[in-house]
């Protein structure tokens, strides 16, 4: 399993933040704000796997790209970037030595806070 930074998703997230499509919430809110499996499935059905991929900073090229297992480190709810999601994924990426994802999340968090 080799998870790498999804550069396309990072560009998407930055664009959303610059457009003000962000929820400036606190760290613990992500457990309530994160899409559940039903919402994820509905999004995939409606928008497809490519769009689903755009909402995750981690991608595992060893996995089938039409499975949820290929994507990790979500940063939003398929409409908006959530500050709490970025905080959470930065911490998790650091715990699992995904330094490029951690660093990208940190920079994204700085952008969120600067735009606020």
Beta strands, then each sheet from edge to edge (+ up, - down):
strand 1: 3-5
strand 2: 22-23
strand 3: 56-60
strand 4: 71-74
strand 5: 81-82
sheet 1: 1+ 3- 4+
sheet 2: 2+ 5+
end
